[in-house]
Amino acid sequence: MEEIQMISTLIGSLGFPIVACCYMAWMHNESETRHSKERQDMTDAINSLSTVLEVIKDRLDIKDND
């Protein structure tokens, strides 16, 4: 209930557009932080798969040469 009172006070003193803009900026920052971690996880997975594919390629090249 205190959060609702705080939001009402902010809107009353600053105005809705300013409060909404600040909230959207905060949400955008939070979203970027989450997406940054997801991008790093995806990059790590792709790098691991690339390593595995190189090993498979090397093994297939050895069999072809025999």
C-alpha positions, 0 to 999 in steps of 0.5 A: 500500500505504501508503494501506491501512496508513493506513486500517487505522491510522485505523480501529483508532484512531478506529473504523470509524463515525467513519472512514466518516462522515468519508469520506462527508462528504468524498465529499459535498463533492467531489460538491457541488463537481462538481455546482456546476460542472455547474449553472453550465454548464447555466445558461450554456447556458440563458441562451445559448439564451434569447438565441438564441430572443429573436433568432429571435422578433424576426426572426419579428415583423419578417417578420409586420409586413411 
